[in-house]
Amino acid sequence: MNSILSQKKIAEHAPVIQDHVNTLCNRLANKYAGKNRVLILNDLWGCLTSDTVVGYCFERSYHFIEEPDFKASFPTATEDLVDGVHYVTQFPWLSSLAQNLPDSIVGFLSPPMRSVSDFNNVSRFFLMIFGVLLLKKRRKCKVRSLGF
């Protein structure tokens, strides 16, 4: 864990963070400055933070700061999920129940959980696409499988 959070590792990620901040500044200058538009800083900060943390941990950018009005699915789902943690901590069976109910019922019972379900569904879709592409690539490969 120490090597992941070392000063050197974080310093190596600084140019990526600077790119996010530059993108953000350009976007604010072009779409918000002098345009009499409302800017919700919580959403902006959630997108910037999510891009930074996800980029640092997974070395991949989802460009949340480029979402319209800074309404990205991941920060919204994370915030909505955190709101429900208090209930699940006190009543652990709620988590199992929510996982076994259809998304529409969970969303009806807890509207904030809709964003979590939506994000999970999009993630499942991309994982399925990734799995299909990986399987196709593996089939083209001449190396013999070792069975795991």
Buried (B, 14 or more C-beta within 10 A) or exposed (E): EEEEEEEEEEEEBEEBBEEBBEBBEEBEEEEEEEEEEEEEEEBBEBBBBBBBEBBBEEEEBBEBBBBEEBBBBBBBBBBBBEEBEEEBEEEEEBBEEBEEEEBEEBBEEBEBBBBBBBBBEEEEEEEEEEEEEEEEEEEEEEEEEEEE
